[in-house]
Every structure is written in C-alpha cells, then in structure tokens.
Amino acid sequence: MQTQSYKNHIRYYPPHHFVYYPIIMTFLAFSVYFIFTAEDKLIWTFISVIFVVLFYLAFMLRQHYALTLQNRIVRLELRYRYFSITGKRLEDFENKLNDNQLFALRFASDEELPALTEKTLNENLSGPAIKKAINHWKGDFDRV
C-alpha cells in the first residue's frame, strides 16, 4: 500500500460505490425517463420512488452502521495511543474536542500526537487543519 496522506486518505468500497450505486442510479434514470415517455406515468412514478428509497436506505444504513462502530473504535484507539505515549488520560479533556478533531488526530504519528493535541486544544483547530498540520501520517487503511 502507498503511504497515506491528506490527499489520498479517503477510501472507497468498490462493490458499493462502483457497482450498486451506478446500477440503482441507472434504473432510476430509466424509470424517470419512462415517467415522461410511457403511458403508465403513475406506475413509473411509483417505481422511481422505490429506486430513490432503495438508494437512500442503502446509503444511510451503510454509513450509520459502519461509522458508528468505527467511530467508537477510533476513539478507543486514540485514548490508548495517547495514554501509552504521554501517560495521561485523553478522557480528562476529550470532551473539549469535537468528533472531527478527534478523528483527524488519529492520523498523527506517535511523535506528533501530544503536541498536535495541545495545539488543537489551544487554537481550536478544525479537522482539516489538523490533517494538514500532520507531517508524518499514521495511515488508517481499515476505515471504510
């Protein structure tokens, strides 16, 4: 795997992003086309609504289940890393950081994590600003 950085840290799940969604979008496009060209407009409208609902449900369920669990794991990993590096508990001030800040800090190398955490607390850096400030990325190759 290539070295992970701000420019390439987003990951896709090919069956979902490049198979399921294009198929649903193609079916939706055809059903909308038939709304305007076929005689049975009501049935094609109903079919289009079904495809929109399938698209929405697939997107939301995939996101919700995976991200809820992964967010919890990332938070636990960050707590453990911070404690093992500094000997201090992240939980003592974790509530001062929002999710975007915490999740961005996970990319910091062990050497950069304490200073970047302190800088984030003092300057209230955003998630993207934290990611851009990282010089040596600790890649997260398992998050979907």
Secondary structure, 3 states (H helix, E strand, C coil): CCCCCHHHCCCCCHHHHHHHHHHHHHHHHHHHHHHHHCCCHHHHHHHHHHHHHHHHHHHHHHHHHHHHHHHHHHHHHHHHHHHHHHCCCHHHCHHHCCHHHHHHHCCECCCCHHHHHHHHHHHCCCHHHHHHHCCCECCCCCCC
